[in-house]
């Protein structure tokens, strides 16, 4: 297991530039930008907001992730000559050639971003990012920003749920690269599951790029590739104390195997020699990192016995084995049996056997991890792959990016589906905290409103209710969003603190909101002024619709 210590910031920025060039976009963003430009509206000041509509996995919260990459993307956003020439080939032939010159000069120097800090616990309908700037530019940013935030936040939230299910002490290893949706999905999963609460990853490239501690054991293929002890080479190992005289490890291991079989009353004829050869060969290669998978054949009849014999050999020579991995069957029961054998072997005056770890893997899901905690077990670490990185319970967070203001005027999408209606206007977002330090309500206000004050009652309108006001009195008030990008420069970037931010943010959340099953809904509410603005816009839209309908009827009468 290793944790890289070098600075990875430059590698991360290079990775973002390569993975998220400005052409990683939907075509209609360019056609809309052209239409804005053609109409002379491309420089109009506009404001978009990024949010999601429902908390993922049927849970009560999400985690906001991906901001760091968004900021690096914005800082490097510009079109190359090659980009522009390709756009010239795919946009309709009638496109004015001057538009391509306009694109060539675009950057994000006029863009300002206000955002919730990365790693914060967030809730449905709360605007996570506000992106303000020239209309054509901020329109072009939509798809890339959504791409960077959607999966990062989803898999980070999934990891946090696995951490809650596992409890604070059990170590978690992410090992989903081979199951991920492509190389980029695998890297993103490794990065954000670590931020969400996992301790280690099997993904070496993630360790290289992001400084995540990497770990691994061995595959069944390695074990089954051996047939006999004749394949072990070299057949000697030097003691850890520096004694230059190498020791015949095959003879030593055979001696220990006989003693283990006698201790446990095991049948030597059921032991697989090829498995013993595999373990011994690996132990000679890595005497301080010996952690084999022991269920290739039979844990009780072969794998555990072979491990103990090799591990005892290492201990006699002053080396320190790490433990075992279980990958099939009843992990809880097997782990208890394995720990019992370890304790028996410690009677050989080998204290290292008391601290051997037991790793459990085998298609672990959130549910199976929670159930594991209800049973007696001795599992020290859990490795999780498919259900973690593919987010099998919910494949998408569903973040959206919606226009809320143009030229200083609020804009609102009024939909027949109330869930798809947007909240207009430039806003401030405040988190209200109770006397026990738990957040209990996120309040959306117009940006021009004075902030709520601790200790003073306020009236607000919870979203999803029947338009009735409630009165609340916060003990503390926190402004959720901060300016993180302006004039082409990153203003605030604390990625190194994001992992700690996740855990501290989750700790403040009330247990009823972070229950994995049937959590209480967290309240997100509108200020009175914002609620009144929505009512006014909806009333105006309805009146305009009725007027248009009346004019249409009159035209029918006189036609």
C-alpha positions as CSV (number, residue, x, y, z in Angstrom):
1,X,0.0,0.0,0.0
2,X,1.4,3.4,-1.0
3,X,0.5,7.0,-0.7
4,X,2.2,9.3,-3.2
5,X,3.6,12.5,-1.6
6,X,4.4,14.7,-4.6
7,X,2.4,17.7,-5.8
8,X,-0.3,16.5,-8.2
9,X,-1.9,19.9,-9.0
10,X,-0.1,20.3,-12.4
11,X,-1.0,16.7,-13.4
12,X,-4.7,17.3,-12.5
13,X,-4.9,20.5,-14.6
14,X,-3.3,18.8,-17.5
15,X,-5.7,15.9,-17.1
16,X,-8.7,18.3,-17.2
17,X,-7.5,20.1,-20.3
18,X,-7.1,16.8,-22.1
19,X,-10.4,15.3,-20.9
20,X,-12.6,18.4,-21.2
21,X,-11.6,20.4,-24.3
22,X,-14.2,23.1,-25.4
23,X,-15.5,20.8,-28.1
24,X,-16.7,18.4,-25.5
25,X,-20.1,20.0,-25.9
26,X,-23.5,19.5,-27.5
27,X,-24.0,20.9,-31.0
28,X,-27.0,23.0,-30.1
29,X,-24.9,25.1,-27.7
30,X,-23.0,26.4,-30.8
31,X,-26.1,26.9,-32.9
32,X,-27.7,28.9,-30.0
33,X,-24.5,30.9,-29.5
34,X,-24.6,31.7,-33.2
35,X,-28.2,32.8,-33.0
36,X,-27.4,35.1,-30.0
37,X,-24.4,36.5,-31.9
38,X,-26.4,37.0,-35.1
39,X,-29.1,38.9,-33.1
40,X,-26.4,41.0,-31.4
41,X,-27.3,39.6,-28.0
42,X,-24.1,37.6,-27.3
43,X,-22.7,40.2,-24.9
44,X,-25.9,40.6,-22.8
45,X,-25.2,39.8,-19.1
46,X,-26.9,36.5,-18.2
47,X,-27.0,34.3,-15.1
48,X,-27.4,30.5,-15.1
49,X,-27.8,28.2,-12.1
50,X,-26.8,24.5,-11.7
51,X,-28.8,22.3,-9.5
52,X,-30.5,18.9,-9.2
53,X,-34.1,18.1,-8.6
54,X,-34.1,15.0,-6.4
55,X,-31.7,13.6,-3.8
56,X,-30.0,10.5,-5.2
57,X,-30.4,6.8,-4.1
58,X,-33.7,7.6,-2.3
59,X,-31.6,9.3,0.3
60,X,-31.9,12.6,2.2
61,X,-28.8,14.3,0.9
62,X,-26.1,14.6,-1.8
63,X,-22.5,15.8,-1.8
64,X,-21.3,18.5,-4.2
65,X,-18.2,17.4,-6.1
66,X,-16.5,18.4,-9.4
67,X,-16.0,22.1,-8.6
68,X,-12.2,22.0,-8.8
69,X,-12.3,20.5,-12.3
70,X,-14.9,23.1,-13.4
71,X,-12.6,25.9,-12.3
72,X,-9.7,24.4,-14.2
73,X,-11.9,24.0,-17.2
74,X,-13.0,27.6,-17.1
75,X,-9.5,28.9,-16.7
76,X,-8.2,27.1,-19.8
77,X,-11.4,27.6,-21.9
78,X,-10.5,28.8,-25.4
79,X,-10.9,27.4,-29.0
80,X,-7.9,26.5,-31.1
81,X,-7.7,27.1,-34.8
82,X,-8.3,23.3,-35.3
83,X,-11.4,23.5,-33.1
84,X,-12.8,26.4,-35.1
85,X,-12.1,24.7,-38.4
86,X,-14.0,21.6,-37.3
87,X,-16.9,23.7,-36.1
88,X,-16.9,25.4,-39.6
89,X,-17.3,21.9,-41.1
90,X,-20.3,20.8,-38.9
91,X,-22.3,24.0,-38.5
92,X,-24.8,24.8,-41.4
93,X,-23.2,26.3,-44.5
94,X,-25.2,29.6,-44.0
95,X,-23.3,30.3,-40.8
96,X,-21.6,33.8,-41.1
97,X,-17.8,33.3,-41.3
98,X,-17.3,36.2,-38.9
99,X,-18.9,34.0,-36.2
100,X,-15.9,31.7,-36.3
101,X,-13.5,34.6,-35.7
102,X,-15.7,35.5,-32.7
103,X,-15.3,32.0,-31.3
104,X,-11.5,32.0,-31.8
105,X,-11.3,35.0,-29.4
106,X,-13.6,33.6,-26.7
107,X,-12.5,32.9,-23.2
108,X,-13.9,33.1,-19.7
109,X,-12.4,36.4,-18.6
110,X,-15.9,37.9,-18.3
111,X,-17.3,35.0,-16.3
112,X,-18.0,35.0,-12.6
113,X,-18.9,31.8,-10.6
114,X,-20.3,31.7,-7.2
115,X,-20.5,28.2,-5.7
116,X,-21.1,26.0,-2.7
117,X,-17.7,24.7,-1.5
118,X,-16.8,21.3,-2.9
119,X,-17.5,18.5,-0.5
120,X,-20.5,20.2,1.1
121,X,-23.7,18.3,1.9
122,X,-26.3,19.7,-0.5
123,X,-30.0,19.1,-1.2
124,X,-32.4,19.0,-4.1
125,X,-33.4,22.3,-5.7
126,X,-30.6,24.3,-4.1
127,X,-28.5,26.2,-6.7
128,X,-25.0,24.8,-6.3
129,X,-23.3,27.1,-8.8
130,X,-24.2,30.4,-10.2
131,X,-22.5,31.2,-13.6
132,X,-22.7,34.8,-14.7
133,X,-21.2,36.4,-17.8
134,X,-21.9,37.2,-21.5
135,X,-24.9,35.3,-22.7
136,X,-23.2,33.4,-25.5
137,X,-20.2,32.3,-23.4
138,X,-22.2,31.1,-20.3
139,X,-24.5,29.2,-22.7
140,X,-21.5,27.4,-24.2
141,X,-20.4,26.3,-20.8
142,X,-23.6,24.4,-19.9
143,X,-22.8,20.8,-21.1
144,X,-19.2,20.7,-19.9
145,X,-20.1,22.0,-16.4
146,X,-22.9,19.5,-16.1
147,X,-20.6,16.7,-17.3
148,X,-18.0,17.6,-14.7
149,X,-20.5,17.9,-11.8
150,X,-23.1,15.2,-12.4
151,X,-21.1,12.0,-12.1
152,X,-18.6,13.4,-9.7
153,X,-21.3,14.4,-7.2
154,X,-23.2,11.1,-7.7
155,X,-20.4,8.7,-7.1
156,X,-19.0,10.9,-4.2
157,X,-22.5,10.7,-2.6
158,X,-22.6,6.9,-3.2
159,X,-19.2,6.6,-1.5
160,X,-20.4,8.6,1.4
161,X,-23.4,6.2,1.8
162,X,-21.1,3.2,1.7
163,X,-19.0,4.9,4.4
164,X,-22.1,5.5,6.5
165,X,-23.1,1.8,6.0
166,X,-19.6,0.6,6.9
167,X,-19.2,2.8,10.0
168,X,-16.1,5.0,10.8
169,X,-13.6,2.3,11.6
170,X,-13.7,-0.3,8.9
171,X,-11.3,0.6,6.0
172,X,-12.8,0.8,2.5
173,X,-10.9,-0.1,-0.7
174,X,-12.3,1.1,-4.1
175,X,-11.6,-1.5,-6.7
176,X,-14.1,-0.8,-9.5
177,X,-11.8,0.3,-12.4
178,X,-12.6,-2.9,-14.5
179,X,-16.3,-2.3,-14.0
180,X,-16.4,1.4,-14.7
181,X,-17.9,3.1,-17.7
182,X,-14.7,3.5,-19.6
183,X,-11.2,4.9,-18.5
184,X,-12.5,8.4,-17.6
185,X,-15.3,6.9,-15.6
186,X,-12.8,4.7,-13.7
187,X,-10.5,7.6,-12.9
188,X,-13.4,9.9,-11.9
189,X,-14.8,7.1,-9.6
190,X,-11.5,6.5,-7.9
191,X,-10.9,10.2,-7.3
192,X,-14.4,11.0,-5.9
193,X,-15.0,7.9,-4.0
194,X,-11.8,8.8,-2.0
195,X,-13.2,12.2,-1.4
196,X,-16.5,10.6,-0.4
197,X,-14.9,8.5,2.3
198,X,-13.0,5.5,0.9
199,X,-9.5,5.0,2.2
200,X,-7.7,3.4,-0.8
201,X,-8.0,2.6,-4.5
202,X,-6.6,-0.2,-6.6
203,X,-6.3,2.3,-9.5
204,X,-2.6,3.1,-10.0
205,X,-3.3,6.0,-12.4
206,X,-5.6,7.6,-9.9
207,X,-2.8,7.4,-7.4
208,X,-0.4,9.0,-9.9
209,X,-2.8,11.8,-10.8
210,X,-4.5,12.5,-7.5
211,X,-2.2,11.3,-4.8
212,X,-4.7,8.6,-3.6
213,X,-3.2,5.8,-1.5
214,X,-3.1,2.6,-3.7
215,X,-3.5,-1.0,-2.6
216,X,-3.9,-4.5,-4.0
217,X,-3.8,-8.2,-3.1
218,X,-3.6,-10.9,-5.8
219,X,-6.0,-12.5,-8.2
220,X,-7.2,-16.1,-8.3
221,X,-5.5,-16.5,-11.6
222,X,-2.1,-16.0,-9.9
223,X,-3.0,-18.8,-7.4
224,X,-4.3,-21.2,-10.0
225,X,-1.3,-20.7,-12.3
226,X,0.9,-22.7,-9.9
227,X,0.9,-26.6,-9.7
228,X,3.8,-27.5,-7.4
229,X,6.5,-26.2,-5.1
230,X,9.1,-26.9,-7.9
231,X,7.8,-23.7,-9.5
232,X,8.8,-21.5,-6.6
233,X,11.9,-19.4,-7.4
234,X,14.1,-18.3,-5.8
235,X,13.6,-20.9,-3.1
236,X,15.5,-18.9,-0.4
237,X,14.8,-15.7,1.5
238,X,17.1,-13.6,3.6
239,X,16.0,-12.7,7.2
240,X,14.9,-9.2,7.8
241,X,17.7,-8.6,10.3
242,X,20.2,-8.4,7.5
243,X,21.7,-11.9,8.0
244,X,23.4,-12.5,4.6
245,X,22.8,-16.3,4.8
246,X,19.6,-17.0,2.8
247,X,17.2,-19.6,4.3
248,X,15.5,-22.5,2.4
249,X,11.9,-21.3,2.7
250,X,10.4,-24.4,1.2
251,X,11.7,-26.6,3.9
252,X,10.9,-24.0,6.6
253,X,7.3,-23.6,5.2
254,X,6.7,-27.4,5.1
255,X,7.7,-27.6,8.7
256,X,5.3,-24.9,9.7
257,X,2.5,-26.5,7.6
258,X,2.9,-29.7,9.5
259,X,2.6,-27.9,12.8
260,X,-0.4,-25.9,11.7
261,X,-2.2,-29.1,10.5
262,X,-1.4,-30.7,13.9
263,X,-2.7,-27.7,15.8
264,X,-5.9,-27.5,13.9
265,X,-6.5,-31.2,13.3
266,X,-6.5,-30.6,9.5
267,X,-6.0,-33.3,6.8
268,X,-2.7,-32.6,4.9
269,X,-3.9,-34.6,1.9
270,X,-6.6,-31.9,1.1
271,X,-4.1,-29.1,0.9
272,X,-3.4,-27.8,-2.6
273,X,0.4,-27.8,-3.3
274,X,-0.1,-25.3,-6.2
275,X,-1.8,-22.8,-3.9
276,X,1.1,-23.2,-1.3
277,X,3.6,-22.6,-4.2
278,X,1.7,-19.5,-5.3
279,X,1.7,-18.1,-1.7
280,X,5.3,-18.9,-1.1
281,X,6.4,-17.4,-4.5
282,X,4.5,-14.2,-3.8
283,X,5.9,-14.0,-0.2
284,X,9.5,-14.4,-1.4
285,X,8.8,-11.5,-3.9
286,X,7.1,-9.3,-1.3
287,X,7.8,-10.5,2.2
288,X,6.5,-7.3,3.8
289,X,3.3,-7.1,1.7
290,X,2.0,-10.6,1.8
291,X,-1.9,-10.5,1.5
292,X,-3.2,-13.4,-0.7
293,X,-6.7,-14.4,-1.7
294,X,-7.3,-17.7,0.2
295,X,-10.6,-19.0,-1.4
296,X,-9.3,-20.2,-4.8
297,X,-10.0,-23.8,-3.7
298,X,-11.2,-24.2,-0.1
299,X,-10.6,-21.7,2.7
300,X,-10.8,-24.2,5.6
301,X,-9.2,-27.2,4.0
302,X,-6.4,-25.5,2.0
303,X,-6.2,-21.7,1.7
304,X,-6.1,-20.7,5.3
305,X,-3.6,-23.5,6.2
306,X,-1.3,-22.5,3.4
307,X,-1.4,-18.9,4.4
308,X,-0.6,-19.6,8.0
309,X,2.4,-21.8,7.1
310,X,3.8,-19.1,4.8
311,X,3.0,-16.3,7.2
312,X,4.7,-18.1,10.1
313,X,7.8,-18.7,7.9
314,X,7.9,-14.9,7.2
315,X,7.5,-14.1,10.9
316,X,10.3,-16.5,11.8
317,X,12.6,-14.6,9.4
318,X,11.5,-11.3,10.9
319,X,9.2,-10.2,8.1
320,X,5.6,-9.1,8.7
321,X,2.7,-10.5,6.7
322,X,-0.3,-8.3,6.2
323,X,-3.3,-10.6,6.1
324,X,-5.8,-12.4,3.8
325,X,-8.6,-11.7,1.4
326,X,-11.9,-13.6,1.3
327,X,-13.8,-13.3,-2.0
328,X,-16.7,-15.8,-1.8
329,X,-19.1,-17.6,0.4
330,X,-20.3,-16.3,3.8
331,X,-17.8,-13.6,4.5
332,X,-18.9,-13.0,8.1
333,X,-18.7,-16.6,9.2
334,X,-15.4,-17.2,7.3
335,X,-13.8,-14.1,8.8
336,X,-14.7,-15.3,12.3
337,X,-13.2,-18.8,11.6
338,X,-10.1,-17.2,10.1
339,X,-9.6,-14.9,13.1
340,X,-10.0,-17.9,15.4
341,X,-7.2,-19.7,13.6
342,X,-5.0,-16.6,13.7
343,X,-5.4,-16.5,17.5
344,X,-4.5,-20.2,17.8
345,X,-1.4,-19.6,15.6
346,X,-0.3,-16.7,17.8
347,X,0.3,-19.4,20.5
348,X,3.4,-20.2,18.5
349,X,4.8,-17.0,20.2
350,X,4.1,-15.1,17.0
351,X,2.4,-11.8,18.2
352,X,2.1,-10.5,14.6
353,X,-0.8,-12.9,14.0
354,X,-2.9,-10.8,16.4
355,X,-2.8,-7.9,14.0
356,X,-3.3,-9.6,10.6
357,X,-6.1,-8.0,8.6
358,X,-9.0,-9.7,6.9
359,X,-10.2,-8.1,3.6
360,X,-13.7,-9.0,2.4
361,X,-14.7,-8.7,-1.3
362,X,-17.5,-10.3,-3.3
363,X,-19.9,-8.0,-5.2
364,X,-20.4,-5.8,-2.1
365,X,-23.4,-3.4,-2.2
366,X,-24.6,-0.8,0.2
367,X,-27.2,-3.2,1.5
368,X,-24.9,-6.1,1.9
369,X,-22.4,-3.8,3.7
370,X,-25.1,-2.7,6.1
371,X,-26.2,-6.3,6.7
372,X,-22.6,-7.3,7.4
373,X,-22.5,-4.8,10.3
374,X,-25.5,-6.6,11.9
375,X,-23.6,-10.0,12.0
376,X,-20.7,-11.1,14.0
377,X,-17.6,-10.7,11.8
378,X,-13.9,-10.0,11.9
379,X,-13.5,-8.1,8.6
380,X,-11.0,-5.3,8.8
381,X,-11.3,-3.9,5.3
382,X,-14.0,-4.2,2.5
383,X,-13.2,-3.9,-1.2
384,X,-16.1,-2.5,-3.3
385,X,-16.3,-2.3,-7.1
386,X,-19.3,-2.6,-9.3
387,X,-22.1,-1.2,-7.1
388,X,-19.9,1.7,-6.1
389,X,-18.5,3.0,-9.4
390,X,-21.5,2.2,-11.6
391,X,-24.0,3.6,-9.0
392,X,-26.3,0.7,-9.8
393,X,-29.1,2.1,-7.6
394,X,-29.2,5.3,-9.7
395,X,-27.1,5.9,-12.8
396,X,-27.5,9.7,-13.0
397,X,-27.9,12.6,-10.6
398,X,-29.8,14.6,-13.1
399,X,-28.2,18.0,-12.6
400,X,-29.6,20.8,-14.8
401,X,-28.3,24.3,-15.8
402,X,-31.1,26.9,-16.1
403,X,-31.2,30.5,-17.1
404,X,-32.5,32.7,-14.2
405,X,-31.6,36.3,-15.4
406,X,-30.9,38.2,-18.6
407,X,-30.0,41.9,-18.6
408,X,-30.8,42.1,-14.9
409,X,-34.3,40.8,-15.5
410,X,-35.5,37.5,-13.9
411,X,-36.3,34.6,-16.2
412,X,-38.4,31.6,-15.3
413,X,-39.3,28.4,-17.0
414,X,-43.0,27.8,-16.4
415,X,-43.7,24.1,-17.1
416,X,-46.9,22.0,-17.1
417,X,-44.9,19.8,-14.8
418,X,-44.4,21.9,-11.6
419,X,-41.2,19.9,-10.8
420,X,-39.6,21.3,-14.0
421,X,-40.4,24.9,-13.3
422,X,-37.4,27.0,-12.3
423,X,-36.9,29.6,-9.6
424,X,-36.2,33.0,-11.2
425,X,-33.7,35.7,-10.4
426,X,-30.2,36.1,-9.0
427,X,-30.1,34.6,-5.6
428,X,-28.3,34.2,-2.3
429,X,-28.4,30.8,-0.5
430,X,-28.3,30.6,3.3
431,X,-28.2,27.5,5.5
432,X,-30.1,27.8,8.8
433,X,-28.7,25.9,11.7
434,X,-30.5,25.0,15.0
435,X,-29.3,25.3,18.5
436,X,-27.7,21.8,18.4
437,X,-25.6,22.7,15.4
438,X,-27.6,20.8,12.9
439,X,-28.7,22.4,9.6
440,X,-32.5,22.3,9.2
441,X,-33.4,24.6,6.3
442,X,-31.7,26.0,3.2
443,X,-33.2,29.4,2.3
444,X,-33.2,30.8,-1.2
445,X,-33.4,34.7,-1.3
446,X,-33.1,37.3,-4.0
447,X,-29.5,38.6,-4.1
448,X,-30.7,42.1,-3.2
449,X,-32.4,41.0,0.0
450,X,-30.6,41.5,3.4
451,X,-29.4,38.1,4.9
452,X,-31.4,36.4,7.6
453,X,-30.1,37.0,11.1
454,X,-29.5,34.4,13.8
455,X,-32.0,34.6,16.6
456,X,-34.6,36.5,14.6
457,X,-37.8,34.8,13.3
458,X,-38.4,34.8,9.5
459,X,-41.2,33.7,7.3
460,X,-40.5,31.5,4.3
461,X,-42.2,29.1,1.9
462,X,-41.0,25.5,1.8
463,X,-40.7,24.1,-1.8
464,X,-43.1,21.3,-2.6
465,X,-45.7,22.4,-0.1
466,X,-49.1,24.1,-0.6
467,X,-47.8,27.7,-0.9
468,X,-48.2,28.2,2.9
469,X,-45.7,30.1,4.9
470,X,-43.9,28.9,7.9
471,X,-42.0,30.8,10.6
472,X,-38.5,29.7,11.7
473,X,-35.8,31.1,14.0
474,X,-32.2,30.0,13.2
475,X,-29.6,29.8,15.9
476,X,-26.9,30.3,13.2
477,X,-26.9,31.4,9.6
478,X,-24.3,30.5,7.0
479,X,-24.0,31.9,3.5
480,X,-23.6,28.8,1.4
481,X,-22.0,30.2,-1.8
482,X,-18.8,32.0,-2.3
483,X,-17.1,33.7,-5.3
484,X,-14.7,31.1,-6.7
485,X,-13.9,32.4,-10.2
486,X,-13.7,35.9,-11.7
487,X,-11.9,37.7,-14.5
488,X,-10.4,34.4,-15.8
489,X,-8.8,33.5,-12.4
490,X,-9.6,30.9,-9.8
491,X,-10.4,32.8,-6.6
492,X,-10.8,30.0,-4.1
493,X,-9.6,26.4,-4.6
494,X,-9.2,24.1,-1.6
495,X,-9.3,20.7,-3.2
496,X,-6.8,19.3,-0.7
497,X,-9.4,20.0,2.1
498,X,-12.4,18.6,0.2
499,X,-12.2,15.1,1.8
500,X,-12.1,16.5,5.3
501,X,-14.9,18.9,4.3
502,X,-17.1,15.9,3.3
503,X,-16.8,14.2,6.7
504,X,-17.2,17.4,8.8
505,X,-20.2,18.4,6.7
506,X,-21.8,15.0,7.2
507,X,-21.2,15.1,10.9
508,X,-23.3,18.2,11.3
509,X,-26.2,16.6,9.5
510,X,-28.9,15.4,11.8
511,X,-29.2,11.5,11.8
512,X,-32.7,11.6,10.6
513,X,-31.6,13.3,7.4
514,X,-28.6,10.9,6.7
515,X,-30.4,7.7,7.4
516,X,-29.8,5.4,4.5
517,X,-33.4,4.1,4.5
518,X,-36.5,6.4,4.6
519,X,-34.7,9.6,5.8
520,X,-36.7,12.7,6.7
521,X,-36.9,15.2,4.0
522,X,-34.7,18.3,4.4
523,X,-36.5,21.6,3.9
524,X,-35.5,24.0,1.1
525,X,-37.6,27.2,1.2
526,X,-38.1,30.5,-0.6
527,X,-38.0,33.9,1.0
528,X,-41.2,36.0,1.0
529,X,-39.8,38.3,-1.7
530,X,-38.7,35.4,-3.9
531,X,-42.1,33.6,-3.5
532,X,-43.9,36.8,-4.4
533,X,-41.7,37.3,-7.5
534,X,-42.6,33.7,-8.7
535,X,-46.3,34.4,-8.0
536,X,-46.1,37.6,-10.0
537,X,-44.4,36.0,-13.0
538,X,-46.8,33.1,-13.0
539,X,-49.8,35.4,-12.8
540,X,-48.4,37.6,-15.6
541,X,-47.8,34.5,-17.8
542,X,-51.4,33.3,-17.2
543,X,-52.9,36.6,-18.0
544,X,-50.8,36.8,-21.2
545,X,-51.9,33.3,-22.1
546,X,-55.6,34.3,-21.6
547,X,-55.1,37.5,-23.6
548,X,-53.6,35.6,-26.5
549,X,-56.4,33.1,-26.4
550,X,-59.0,35.9,-26.4
551,X,-57.3,37.5,-29.4
552,X,-57.3,34.2,-31.2
553,X,-61.0,33.7,-30.6
554,X,-61.7,37.3,-32.0
555,X,-59.7,36.5,-35.1
556,X,-61.9,33.4,-35.6
557,X,-65.1,35.6,-35.3
558,X,-64.0,38.1,-37.9
559,X,-62.4,35.7,-40.3
